[in-house]
Amino acid sequence: MTAETVSSGADQIRSRHYTSVDLKSRVPMQQNFRQRFGATVIGVMEQGGLSILNLDEYEVVARHVLRSTAFDTPETAHRFFDMRLREWRESFFANSIELTFDNQGRVTLPKKFREALDMPLESEVVWMAAGGYVKLRRAADVLAIDCAQRAGAMGKPTQAVAPPDSPSAPNGSPGRDGGGQG
């Protein structure tokens, strides 16, 4: 396990932490990352990794997803027929799981999540700080991104997918990929 430029603040977490998935599907998280979350967190599997949010932050995001995709009033009933919105909503909730840290600061990744994220047992992974949350990624993917950035191949940063019904969302949709998972 190694860490780079470890730093945490009251509202932000910065740096990355290299580790591996053990033979029992557990992944340790360093203490200065963990202290922001508490004993139980929510993992949201998305493209490129597993994002970890504390329970309060997850509830805020979940309420936003529900509001943005609601179809329970005459004014919002049309959303029921927007398959991209429905798939975005379904994907968010179906790919969320409650995780608990053990006494050694490890979370156990369910097999279906590990397989979907291509994180076999004993594979190298990286906890990537992202300000208010942490994302677990495959170390090979992080290396590839770092190399591409250093080579200048990345160009402009990827545009974030706007939530449905936000001013920057095209026609109230979650974006071209339809998943809002980037």
N, C-alpha and C positions, 0 to 999 in steps of 0.2 A: 504494500500500500504506500502510495506516495501522494503528496499534495503539492500544489503550486500556488503561490501567492495567496495563502489562506487569510481571509479577512471577513469579518462579519460585523454588521451594524444593527441598530435597532430595526430598521426597515428594509435593509438590503443584505443580501448574501452575495459575496463575490468569490471567484476562484473555481478550481476544479480539483477533484479528488479521484485518483486512480486506485482501483481495487479489483476484485474478481468475485464471481459467483462461486460459492463453495459447493461441495458435493451434496449438501442438503438444500440447495437452492436459496441460500441466504446471502445477502449482500450487506456488508457493514457500511455505515455512514459515520463519518467523523463527527466528533462531539460538537464542534462549533457550527456545523450544519444542523445537527439534530436539535440543539437547544432552542431553535426557533419554532420547532414543530410540536413538541410534546410527545407523549407515548404513542399516540395513534394518529395516523395521517391517511389521506386519500391519495391513491395513485390513479392517474388518468393515462391510460395507454393511448398514444397518438403516434402519428408518423414520426419516426426517428427516435422514439424512446418512451420513457415512462415519467410523466411529470408528477411531482410530489407536492401536495398542498396541505396546509393545516386545515382542520375541520371548519373553522370559521371562513377561511378564504374559499374553500370548496363550496360552502353553502351560498356565498355571494355569487360565485360563478354559476352554480346550478340554478339559482333563482333567475339570473340573467338569461340563461339558456331557455328556461321555461317561459319567461316573459317574451323573449324574442321569437319563440316558436309556438306560442299559444294559439289555439284555434277554437276557443270556447265562447266567443261572442260573435254576433253577426258581423262586426267590423273586422274580425280576424279569422273568420271561418274559411276564407280563401286559402289560408296557409296550410290547411289540411291537404290540399291538392298539390302543394309544392313539394315534390318528392325530395328535392335537395335539402329543404328545411327539415323534413321528417327524418331523413337519413342522418343529418347532422345531430339532431336531438337524440335519436336512438343510439347513435354511435357514442356520443358523450356519456350517456348513462350506462350503456352496456359495457363500456370499456373503463369504468371507474370501479375501484375496489378499495376497501378499508384494509390498511396494513398497520401492524403493531410492531414496535421495536422491542426486541428481547433485551435482557440485561446487559448484553455486550454491544448493544446499539446496532443490531442487524435486523433487516426485514426479510421475510421469506417471500420470494416471488412465486406465484402460482405457475404451475407448469404451462398452462395455456398462454399466459402472458410471456413467459420466457421464450416459448416456441414462436409466438407471433412476432416477438422483438428480435429473434435470432440470437438469443443469449443462452447458449448451452452451459451446462455445469462446467466449472473451472474456466470460463471465458473471462477475458479482461473487459472491464466496464469502467465508466467514468461518471461520477456525480458532477454535473455541470451546474454551477450556480447561475441563476437567472434573475437576480434581484430579489423578488419576494418568494420565489419557489425554486426548487431544485429539479433537474431532469437527469435521469439515468439513461446513458447512451452506451452503445458498444464502443470500445476503445478504438477499434479499426475505423469506425465512422468519424470519430473525433479527429483522428490522425489525417484521414482523407480531407476533411474540411479544413484543417490547419494547413495542410500542404497546398490545397487549392487557393486558399487565401494568400499564402505567401507567394505563390506563383502568379497572383493577380487574375486567376481564372474565375473568380467569383463575381467580378464586376460589381454591380450595385447590390446592396443588401436585399434579400428577399422581402417583398412587400407583404406585410401581415394581412391575413384575411380579416376583413371587417365583419363584425357580428351582424346578423340580419337586422334590418330596420334601422341601421345606423346611417348617418348622412353619407358615409363613404362606401356603403355597400351598394353595388349595382342592383337596382330594382328590388331592394329589400332582401337579396339573397346572400348566402354565406360566401359567395365567391365562386370562381370558375371550378375549383376542385370539388365544390359541393360538400366537402367534409368539414371545413373549418378546423382542420386538424394540423395546421402547419405551424 
